[in-house]
Amino acid sequence: MTFTKPILFLALAAGISACDKQDLTVDRAIDSHHLSTLEAGIWIDPRGCDHWIIDDGVEGYLTTRLDRYGRPVCSGVAPPETAVGLNRGWDPI
């Protein structure tokens, strides 16, 4: 029993270390490109706080807008539950 535990632990550690680390800054869809090339808008949640939002047609990205101290930004730029600054044009894929 004491011999199988280290073997199982080593097998688990090897399996975890073999996981592929993906670059999360790259869009991997049909029209793949770096996410920094996309234009972000701001969506205001029901509490009035801002979220960065990117609509890529098939995919969408959303993250909380934070200040330099890690606190949510609630700018009041628009009424709650609205989006501002998004390009609403047609995006051919």
N, C-alpha and C positions, 0 to 999 in steps of 0.2 A: 504494500500500500504506500509506503514512503517513497518507493522508487517511481511509482506512476505519477505522483503529484508533480515532481519536477519536470518530467517528460511532458505532461499536459501543459504545464506553465510555459515551457520553452516553445511548444507547438503553437500555443495561443499568441505568444509574443512574436514569433516569426510570422504568423498570419496577419497580425495587426501591422507590423512593420512593412509588409508587402503591399499594403493598401496604396492605391494611386492617389497622389495629392494633386487635385485639379486647381488650375488657376481660375479663381472666381471672378476675375476682372474681365474675362473674355466671354462674349455671347457665343454659344455653341449651336445656334439654330441654323436655319436654312441660309440666312444672310449674315453669317457670323462675322463679328468685328469686335474691337475693344470697346468696353462700355464707356470709356472716357470720350468717345466720339459721339455719343448720344446726347440729346438735349433734355435736361430734366425740368420738370415743373414742380409745383408745390401743391399738395393736397392738404386741406385743413380737416382734421378729425373732429368728431362731435364735441370734444372738450376745447377745441380752438387751437390745438398744437399742430405744428407743421411737419409734413413728411415729404421727403424727396420722392418723386414718382417719375418713372420712365416707361413709356408705352412703345414697345417695339413691334407692334402689329400682333404677332402670334404670342409673344411673351410680354410680361410686364415686370417691372422691378419697383419695390417700395422699401424705403428705410426711414427711420425717424431722423428728423433734422435736429442735430445736437449742437450746443455751444461748445466752447473750448474746454469747459469743465465737465462735459458729459451730460448736462441737463437738457431736457427737451426745450426747443424754441417754440414759443407761442407768440408769433409776431402780430397777429390780428390783421394780416394783409388782405384777408377775404372772410366772408361769413363761413361758419362751420359747414362741413360736408360739401365743400366746393373745391375745384381744382383751378389753378391759375398758371399761366406760362406754358401750357402744353401746346405743341404744334398739332393742330387738328386736321392737317391735310392727309390725303390718301397716300399710303405707303406701299408701293408695289414690292412684293416679296420675291 
